């Protein structure tokens, strides 16, 4: 079978499975898929049955810049949310010797946050802060990492404070802190 015929069959299968899931899932979960190797697959991500696209990134020399560009490209070309599904310095696993300062992990996380690829598609933000039971937290939001405003509080009765809200801002960063 030729490569083109195989890819057509794979895309057809994804469309059929997406239609079935959309018709039969009583909880209306978002539908996507995950691929190894070349994750930028227009024949898959262009399908209306795929609610968001996904990309796997490994061994990228400059993930902060590279992933931001990839996220923008996916969002522009496929007009749907995008998620970095897997990320790392090596697809076989992480090794301290390869990334002793966690540079790759940090750049990957920030590229996703600032590039607009992380979080659920409905705009909901959910934060969980793990700490000592009985400690309360203030939650603050910022669009520029300079100006912060209080957006809520969370109590921590059992060692984990959870806060959830919808955000109407296109990009907002959050932090939790113990009030003074």
Backbone as JSON, one array per atom type, in Angstrom:
{
  "sequence": "XXXXXXXXXXXXXXXXXXXXXXXXXXXXXXXXXXXXXXXXXXXXXXXXXXXXXXXXXXXXXXXXXXXXXXXXXXXXXXXXXXXXXXXXXXXXXXXXXXXXXXXXXXXXXXXXXXXXXXXXXXXXXXXXXXXXXXXXXXXXXXXXXXXXXXXXXXXXXXXXXXXXXXXXXXXXXXXXXXXX",
  "N": [[0.85, -1.18, 0.0], [0.54, 2.24, -0.78], [2.07, 5.21, 0.66], [0.37, 7.49, 0.59], [-2.15, 6.28, 0.24], [-2.29, 4.82, 2.62], [-2.29, 6.93, 4.53], [-4.66, 8.19, 3.85], [-6.48, 6.18, 4.54], [-5.99, 6.11, 7.31], [-6.83, 8.69, 8.08], [-9.53, 8.53, 7.34], [-10.4, 6.53, 9.09], [-10.03, 7.91, 11.56], [-11.93, 9.95, 11.22], [-14.31, 8.44, 11.15], [-14.25, 7.26, 13.73], [-14.28, 9.57, 15.3], [-16.82, 10.63, 14.59], [-18.42, 8.56, 15.64], [-17.78, 8.7, 18.41], [-18.66, 11.32, 19.03], [-21.38, 10.99, 18.59], [-22.11, 9.04, 20.45], [-21.02, 9.41, 23.04], [-22.06, 10.03, 26.19], [-21.16, 12.02, 27.87], [-20.05, 13.96, 26.37], [-17.27, 14.37, 25.76], [-14.31, 16.03, 24.61], [-12.81, 15.3, 21.45], [-9.84, 13.9, 20.25], [-6.66, 12.81, 18.96], [-3.61, 10.93, 19.28], [-0.29, 10.9, 18.17], [2.76, 9.37, 17.16], [6.09, 10.33, 16.2], [6.06, 12.31, 13.27], [3.97, 14.65, 14.18], [2.5, 16.68, 13.05], [-0.04, 16.58, 11.19], [-1.88, 17.3, 8.66], [-4.02, 15.97, 7.34], [-5.32, 14.74, 9.4], [-5.71, 16.67, 11.5], [-7.24, 18.58, 10.24], [-9.73, 17.49, 10.1], [-13.15, 17.84, 10.93], [-14.11, 16.28, 12.98], [-12.15, 16.08, 14.89], [-11.65, 17.7, 17.81], [-9.62, 19.18, 18.96], [-6.15, 19.8, 18.27], [-3.03, 17.99, 18.59], [0.37, 17.8, 19.65], [3.56, 16.21, 19.71], [6.65, 16.75, 21.2], [10.05, 16.35, 21.1], [13.53, 16.52, 21.93], [13.99, 19.09, 20.97], [15.94, 21.84, 20.03], [15.56, 24.53, 20.89], [13.13, 24.94, 22.69], [11.37, 26.96, 23.76], [11.09, 29.01, 21.82], [10.66, 27.48, 19.48], [8.38, 25.82, 20.07], [6.42, 27.76, 20.59], [6.14, 28.93, 18.06], [5.25, 26.67, 16.66], [2.81, 26.17, 17.95], [1.36, 28.51, 17.29], [1.27, 28.14, 14.51], [-0.23, 25.73, 14.25], [-2.67, 26.55, 15.4], [-3.45, 28.6, 13.66], [-3.61, 27.26, 11.16], [-5.39, 25.1, 11.58], [-7.52, 26.07, 13.0], [-8.41, 25.5, 15.63], [-8.23, 24.58, 19.14], [-4.99, 23.76, 20.54], [-2.8, 21.29, 21.83], [0.14, 20.52, 23.61], [0.96, 17.41, 23.76], [2.93, 15.58, 24.56], [6.19, 16.04, 25.84], [9.68, 16.5, 25.91], [13.24, 16.05, 26.53], [14.16, 13.79, 25.36], [12.64, 11.12, 23.7], [12.81, 8.66, 24.85], [12.99, 8.96, 27.53], [13.74, 10.95, 30.47], [16.89, 12.27, 31.45], [19.06, 13.21, 33.95], [21.67, 14.06, 33.31], [21.41, 14.99, 30.71], [19.8, 17.25, 30.95], [20.35, 18.99, 33.33], [19.45, 21.31, 34.67], [16.8, 21.45, 34.19], [16.05, 22.94, 32.0], [14.92, 22.39, 29.45], [12.38, 21.33, 30.18], [11.25, 23.51, 31.55], [11.22, 25.51, 29.54], [9.52, 24.29, 27.73], [7.07, 24.17, 29.17], [6.56, 26.94, 29.62], [6.46, 27.84, 26.96], [4.15, 26.59, 26.09], [2.2, 27.74, 27.83], [2.41, 30.55, 27.32], [2.11, 30.54, 24.6], [-0.45, 29.76, 24.13], [-1.51, 27.13, 24.28], [-2.22, 25.42, 26.36], [-4.5, 24.04, 28.8], [-8.05, 23.5, 29.31], [-10.49, 23.38, 26.64], [-12.75, 24.94, 27.12], [-12.16, 27.29, 28.42], [-11.96, 27.16, 31.15], [-10.16, 27.46, 34.15], [-8.23, 25.6, 36.33], [-6.76, 25.29, 39.39], [-4.58, 23.61, 41.57], [-3.26, 23.62, 44.72], [-0.84, 22.28, 46.66], [-0.21, 21.83, 50.04], [0.37, 22.59, 53.54], [-2.23, 21.34, 55.66], [-5.05, 23.35, 56.56], [-4.03, 25.84, 55.91], [-4.78, 28.82, 54.23], [-5.13, 30.23, 50.91], [-4.41, 32.98, 48.74], [-5.41, 33.76, 45.49], [-4.01, 35.02, 42.57], [-4.13, 36.86, 39.51], [-2.61, 37.61, 36.33], [-1.86, 39.33, 33.3], [0.54, 39.99, 32.31], [2.71, 39.33, 33.9], [3.67, 41.29, 35.56], [1.79, 43.1, 36.66], [-0.4, 42.23, 39.14], [-3.51, 40.95, 40.28], [-5.92, 40.26, 42.81], [-7.87, 37.38, 42.49], [-9.32, 35.5, 43.79], [-9.91, 33.24, 46.6], [-8.75, 30.32, 48.3], [-9.48, 27.63, 50.42], [-7.7, 25.29, 52.48], [-8.26, 22.56, 53.66], [-7.51, 19.87, 53.71], [-4.92, 19.55, 52.79], [-4.75, 20.09, 50.13], [-5.57, 22.73, 48.12], [-8.1, 23.7, 46.01], [-9.08, 25.52, 43.19], [-11.34, 26.85, 40.9], [-12.33, 28.43, 37.92], [-13.88, 30.32, 35.28], [-12.19, 31.94, 32.66], [-12.28, 34.93, 30.91], [-10.32, 36.17, 29.6], [-7.89, 36.23, 26.95], [-5.3, 35.25, 27.49], [-4.05, 34.46, 30.58], [-2.14, 34.46, 33.52], [-1.67, 32.68, 36.55], [-1.16, 32.69, 40.09], [-0.63, 31.3, 43.34], [-0.65, 32.26, 46.74], [0.33, 32.51, 50.18], [-1.55, 34.56, 52.24], [-0.45, 37.75, 53.58]],
  "CA": [[0.0, 0.0, 0.0], [1.34, 3.46, -0.85], [1.98, 6.11, 1.81], [-0.82, 8.32, 0.44], [-3.32, 5.43, 0.5], [-2.29, 4.53, 4.05], [-2.7, 8.13, 5.26], [-6.09, 8.38, 3.57], [-7.18, 5.21, 5.4], [-5.86, 6.54, 8.71], [-7.71, 9.86, 8.26], [-10.91, 8.03, 7.26], [-10.66, 5.84, 10.35], [-10.19, 8.94, 12.59], [-13.22, 10.61, 11.0], [-15.36, 7.51, 11.57], [-14.22, 7.14, 15.19], [-14.73, 10.85, 15.84], [-18.28, 10.67, 14.44], [-19.02, 7.63, 16.58], [-17.63, 9.24, 19.77], [-19.54, 12.48, 19.18], [-22.77, 10.53, 18.62], [-22.4, 8.07, 21.51], [-20.46, 9.74, 24.35], [-23.07, 10.79, 26.94], [-20.54, 13.12, 28.6], [-19.62, 14.92, 25.36], [-15.84, 14.65, 25.84], [-13.64, 16.49, 23.4], [-12.18, 14.2, 20.73], [-8.57, 14.14, 19.57], [-5.87, 11.59, 18.85], [-2.21, 11.13, 19.61], [0.56, 10.23, 17.19], [4.2, 9.41, 17.35], [6.8, 10.82, 15.01], [5.56, 13.57, 12.71], [2.64, 14.92, 14.74], [1.8, 17.69, 12.27], [-0.7, 15.77, 10.16], [-3.04, 18.06, 8.18], [-5.14, 15.11, 6.98], [-6.01, 14.4, 10.65], [-6.12, 17.85, 12.27], [-8.26, 19.33, 9.48], [-11.02, 16.83, 10.25], [-14.04, 18.49, 11.91], [-14.35, 15.35, 14.08], [-11.11, 16.29, 15.9], [-11.98, 18.95, 18.49], [-8.37, 19.94, 19.14], [-4.97, 19.13, 17.73], [-2.03, 17.63, 19.59], [1.71, 17.69, 19.1], [4.59, 15.64, 20.58], [7.91, 17.44, 20.94], [11.23, 15.8, 21.79], [14.87, 16.88, 21.45], [13.96, 20.36, 20.25], [17.06, 22.61, 20.57], [15.11, 25.77, 21.52], [11.69, 24.71, 22.81], [10.56, 28.14, 24.03], [10.77, 29.64, 20.55], [10.14, 26.5, 18.53], [7.02, 25.4, 20.38], [5.53, 28.91, 20.4], [5.88, 29.02, 16.62], [4.46, 25.5, 16.28], [1.47, 26.39, 18.48], [0.71, 29.51, 16.42], [1.04, 27.53, 13.21], [-1.35, 24.79, 14.37], [-3.92, 27.27, 15.65], [-3.83, 29.32, 12.44], [-3.94, 26.35, 10.06], [-6.47, 24.17, 11.86], [-8.61, 26.84, 13.64], [-8.92, 24.79, 16.81], [-7.24, 24.56, 20.22], [-3.85, 22.87, 20.35], [-2.2, 20.83, 23.09], [1.41, 19.79, 23.57], [0.58, 16.18, 24.47], [4.13, 15.01, 25.16], [7.32, 16.94, 25.7], [10.85, 16.06, 26.64], [14.53, 16.17, 25.85], [14.38, 12.54, 24.64], [11.42, 10.32, 23.73], [13.04, 7.44, 25.64], [12.95, 9.28, 28.95], [14.55, 12.08, 30.91], [18.14, 11.92, 32.12], [19.62, 14.39, 34.59], [22.88, 14.5, 32.6], [21.0, 15.7, 29.49], [19.1, 18.5, 31.26], [20.49, 19.08, 34.79], [18.76, 22.47, 35.22], [15.42, 21.35, 33.73], [15.83, 24.0, 31.02], [13.98, 21.92, 28.44], [11.05, 21.23, 30.76], [10.74, 24.87, 31.84], [10.91, 26.2, 28.29], [8.34, 23.66, 27.15], [5.9, 24.61, 29.91], [6.3, 28.35, 29.34], [6.06, 27.99, 25.56], [2.74, 26.23, 26.02], [1.39, 28.72, 28.54], [2.41, 31.84, 26.63], [1.72, 30.34, 23.21], [-1.89, 29.53, 24.06], [-1.86, 25.74, 23.98], [-2.56, 24.58, 27.51], [-5.77, 24.29, 29.44], [-9.2, 22.94, 28.62], [-11.02, 24.19, 25.55], [-13.88, 25.79, 27.5], [-11.69, 28.48, 29.11], [-11.89, 26.95, 32.58], [-8.85, 27.36, 34.77], [-8.3, 24.85, 37.59], [-5.48, 25.26, 40.08], [-4.5, 22.83, 42.8], [-2.07, 23.98, 45.48], [-0.6, 21.29, 47.71], [0.51, 22.43, 51.15], [-0.03, 22.16, 54.87], [-3.66, 21.48, 55.93], [-5.45, 24.5, 57.36], [-3.5, 27.09, 55.38], [-5.57, 29.37, 53.13], [-4.34, 30.85, 49.87], [-4.96, 33.97, 47.84], [-5.07, 33.51, 44.09], [-3.85, 36.26, 41.82], [-4.02, 36.7, 38.07], [-1.87, 38.64, 35.61], [-1.71, 39.13, 31.86], [1.87, 40.42, 31.88], [3.68, 38.92, 34.93], [4.09, 42.46, 36.32], [0.63, 43.6, 37.4], [-1.17, 41.1, 39.66], [-4.69, 41.32, 41.04], [-6.53, 39.13, 43.5], [-9.02, 36.84, 41.77], [-10.08, 34.59, 44.65], [-9.23, 32.59, 47.73], [-9.01, 28.87, 48.4], [-9.13, 27.06, 51.72], [-6.91, 24.08, 52.33], [-8.57, 21.77, 54.85], [-6.95, 18.52, 53.67], [-3.59, 19.52, 52.2], [-4.81, 20.51, 48.73], [-6.54, 23.79, 47.86], [-8.49, 23.67, 44.6], [-9.82, 26.7, 42.76], [-11.72, 26.72, 39.5], [-13.11, 29.55, 37.41], [-13.78, 30.56, 33.84], [-11.45, 33.16, 32.37], [-12.65, 35.48, 29.62], [-9.14, 36.77, 28.99], [-7.25, 35.27, 26.04], [-4.17, 34.63, 28.2], [-3.88, 34.97, 31.93], [-1.31, 33.62, 34.36], [-2.16, 32.66, 37.92], [-0.27, 32.23, 41.16], [-1.22, 31.21, 44.65], [0.28, 32.66, 47.79], [-0.21, 32.63, 51.53], [-1.72, 35.99, 52.5], [0.42, 38.29, 54.66]],
  "C": [[0.89, 1.24, 0.0], [1.13, 4.3, 0.41], [0.7, 6.94, 1.76], [-2.08, 7.51, 0.73], [-3.43, 5.1, 1.98], [-2.79, 5.73, 4.85], [-4.17, 8.44, 5.03], [-6.91, 7.43, 4.43], [-7.13, 5.62, 6.86], [-6.78, 7.72, 8.98], [-9.18, 9.43, 8.23], [-11.3, 7.35, 8.56], [-10.88, 6.86, 11.48], [-11.53, 9.66, 12.45], [-14.36, 9.72, 11.48], [-15.41, 7.39, 13.1], [-14.69, 8.42, 15.85], [-16.24, 11.01, 15.74], [-18.96, 9.77, 15.47], [-18.95, 8.18, 18.01], [-18.56, 10.43, 19.99], [-21.0, 12.04, 19.29], [-23.09, 9.71, 19.87], [-21.86, 8.41, 22.9], [-21.46, 10.58, 25.13], [-22.48, 11.98, 27.68], [-19.95, 14.18, 27.68], [-18.15, 15.34, 25.52], [-15.33, 15.21, 24.52], [-12.9, 15.31, 22.77], [-10.89, 14.68, 20.08], [-7.88, 12.79, 19.4], [-4.43, 11.93, 19.19], [-1.37, 10.31, 18.64], [2.02, 10.34, 17.57], [4.86, 9.95, 16.09], [6.25, 12.15, 14.55], [4.13, 13.86, 13.13], [1.86, 15.96, 13.95], [1.2, 17.0, 11.05], [-1.96, 16.47, 9.69], [-4.25, 17.18, 7.85], [-5.93, 14.66, 8.22], [-6.57, 15.66, 11.31], [-7.14, 18.71, 11.55], [-9.64, 18.71, 9.6], [-11.9, 17.56, 11.27], [-14.33, 17.58, 13.11], [-13.3, 15.48, 15.19], [-11.35, 17.67, 16.52], [-10.76, 19.81, 18.79], [-7.23, 19.11, 18.6], [-3.96, 18.89, 18.84], [-0.67, 17.46, 18.91], [2.63, 17.07, 20.15], [5.92, 16.29, 20.21], [9.02, 16.82, 21.78], [12.49, 16.33, 21.12], [14.88, 18.17, 20.64], [15.04, 21.26, 20.86], [16.64, 23.89, 21.29], [13.6, 25.7, 21.7], [10.86, 25.96, 23.05], [10.16, 28.84, 22.73], [10.11, 28.67, 19.59], [8.71, 26.09, 18.8], [6.03, 26.55, 20.24], [5.16, 29.06, 18.94], [5.0, 27.86, 16.16], [3.01, 25.67, 16.74], [0.71, 27.39, 17.61], [0.35, 28.91, 15.07], [-0.17, 26.58, 13.25], [-2.66, 25.55, 14.52], [-4.38, 28.02, 14.41], [-4.31, 28.37, 11.35], [-5.17, 25.5, 10.33], [-7.65, 24.82, 12.58], [-9.26, 26.07, 14.79], [-7.86, 24.83, 17.9], [-6.15, 23.52, 19.95], [-3.24, 22.53, 21.69], [-0.85, 20.18, 22.79], [1.16, 18.54, 24.42], [1.74, 15.5, 25.16], [5.28, 15.96, 24.88], [8.49, 16.38, 26.46], [12.12, 16.25, 25.85], [14.83, 14.91, 25.05], [13.12, 11.68, 24.78], [11.58, 9.05, 24.57], [13.02, 7.71, 27.14], [13.9, 10.42, 29.29], [15.79, 11.57, 31.63], [18.74, 13.22, 32.67], [20.83, 14.93, 33.84], [22.54, 15.29, 31.33], [20.38, 17.06, 29.77], [19.15, 18.75, 32.77], [19.74, 20.25, 35.43], [17.29, 22.53, 34.8], [15.06, 22.45, 32.73], [14.79, 23.59, 29.98], [12.56, 21.86, 28.97], [10.47, 22.62, 31.0], [10.37, 25.6, 30.56], [9.67, 25.6, 27.64], [7.06, 24.1, 27.84], [5.57, 26.05, 29.57], [5.9, 28.59, 27.89], [4.59, 27.66, 25.41], [1.84, 27.27, 26.65], [1.29, 30.02, 27.74], [2.01, 31.73, 25.17], [0.25, 30.02, 23.04], [-2.29, 28.1, 23.82], [-2.3, 24.92, 25.17], [-3.9, 24.97, 28.08], [-6.92, 23.7, 28.66], [-9.78, 23.91, 27.6], [-12.13, 25.13, 25.95], [-13.46, 27.04, 28.26], [-11.62, 28.33, 30.61], [-10.45, 26.83, 33.03], [-9.03, 26.63, 36.09], [-6.9, 24.78, 38.17], [-5.59, 24.4, 41.32], [-3.18, 23.18, 43.46], [-1.94, 22.98, 46.62], [0.23, 21.95, 48.79], [0.0, 21.9, 52.48], [-1.54, 22.34, 55.07], [-3.92, 22.69, 56.83], [-4.93, 25.83, 56.86], [-4.37, 27.54, 54.21], [-4.66, 30.08, 52.14], [-5.12, 31.94, 49.16], [-4.53, 33.58, 46.44], [-5.06, 34.82, 43.35], [-3.69, 35.94, 40.34], [-3.28, 37.87, 37.45], [-1.88, 38.31, 34.12], [-0.31, 39.46, 31.39], [3.0, 40.06, 32.85], [4.23, 40.09, 35.74], [2.97, 42.94, 37.22], [-0.24, 42.42, 37.82], [-2.38, 41.62, 40.41], [-5.31, 40.06, 41.66], [-7.77, 38.68, 42.74], [-9.83, 35.85, 42.62], [-9.26, 34.08, 45.8], [-9.58, 31.11, 47.68], [-8.6, 28.41, 49.78], [-8.46, 25.71, 51.49], [-7.11, 23.21, 53.57], [-7.83, 20.43, 54.88], [-5.56, 18.43, 53.04], [-3.57, 19.87, 50.72], [-5.92, 21.54, 48.58], [-6.83, 23.79, 46.36], [-9.36, 24.88, 44.31], [-10.11, 26.55, 41.29], [-12.58, 27.89, 39.1], [-13.02, 29.59, 35.9], [-13.05, 31.89, 33.65], [-11.86, 33.66, 31.0], [-11.48, 36.19, 28.95], [-8.46, 35.76, 28.07], [-6.07, 34.55, 26.68], [-4.08, 35.29, 29.57], [-3.06, 33.97, 32.71], [-1.81, 33.75, 35.79], [-1.05, 32.23, 38.87], [-1.07, 32.19, 42.46], [-0.19, 31.62, 45.67], [-0.45, 32.68, 49.13], [-0.36, 34.11, 51.82], [-0.83, 36.46, 53.64], [-0.28, 38.31, 56.01]]
}
